[in-house]
């Protein structure tokens, strides 16, 4: 199943643009990154299509953590990203 990656995501009062960035993983060591000051989510443009939804959900969880002052550990964000993306892909 192919997942459409939106160009913008609105959470709370903030709207984040979703950008595909070259060499993000190679240069920064991350498949994705939430740039809160710029209101952008960057995704490595060379990610495998199966990794895109997981990475997007992971970065959205970082935005939610910040927007709603949630006390979530980074390792829990990883777990939640896998579970939520699996649910979204398989059940919706």
C-alpha positions in Angstrom: 0.0 0.0 0.0 1.4 3.4 -1.0 1.0 6.2 1.5 0.6 9.8 0.4 3.0 12.1 2.3 1.3 15.5 2.7 3.1 18.7 1.9 1.8 20.4 5.1 0.7 19.2 8.5 -1.4 21.3 10.9 -1.1 20.5 14.6 -2.6 22.8 17.2 -1.9 26.3 16.1 1.1 25.5 14.0 1.4 24.3 10.4 4.5 22.4 9.4 5.7 22.1 5.9 7.0 18.7 4.9 10.2 18.8 2.8 12.2 16.1 1.1 15.9 16.9 1.7 18.9 15.4 -0.1 21.6 13.7 2.0 19.8 14.3 5.3 20.7 10.8 6.5 24.2 10.8 5.1 25.0 14.3 6.4 23.1 14.4 9.7 22.6 10.8 10.6 18.8 11.1 10.7 16.1 9.9 8.3 14.0 12.8 9.4 14.2 16.0 11.4 11.6 18.4 12.9 12.8 22.0 12.6 10.5 23.7 15.1 11.7 27.2 14.6 11.2 27.0 10.9 8.0 24.9 11.2 9.3 22.3 8.9 9.6 18.5 8.9 12.5 17.3 6.8 12.6 13.8 5.3 15.5 12.2 3.5 14.5 12.2 -0.1 16.2 8.8 -0.7 14.4 6.9 2.0 12.8 3.6 1.0 9.0 4.1 0.4 8.3 1.7 3.3 10.3 3.9 5.7 8.6 7.2 4.8 5.4 6.7 6.9 7.4 5.6 10.0 9.7 8.5 9.7 6.9 11.0 9.1 5.0 9.7 12.1 8.2 9.8 14.2 8.7 13.5 13.4 5.0 14.3 13.9 5.3 12.8 17.4 8.3 15.1 18.1 6.0 18.1 17.0 3.2 16.8 19.3 5.6 16.4 22.1 6.7 20.0 21.8 3.3 21.5 21.0 1.5 19.9 23.9 4.4 19.7 26.3 4.3 15.9 26.6 6.9 14.1 28.6 7.8 11.4 26.1 11.2 9.8 25.9 12.9 9.6 22.5 13.0 5.8 22.7 9.2 5.8 23.3 8.7 8.0 20.3 10.4 5.3 18.2 8.1 2.7 19.6 5.0 4.8 19.1 6.0 5.7 15.6 6.2 2.0 14.6 2.9 1.1 16.2 1.0 4.1 14.9 2.3 3.8 11.3 1.5 0.1 11.3 -2.0 0.9 12.4 -2.4 3.7 9.8 -1.1 1.5 7.0 -3.0 -1.7 7.9 -6.3 -0.4 9.3 -7.2 2.8 7.5 
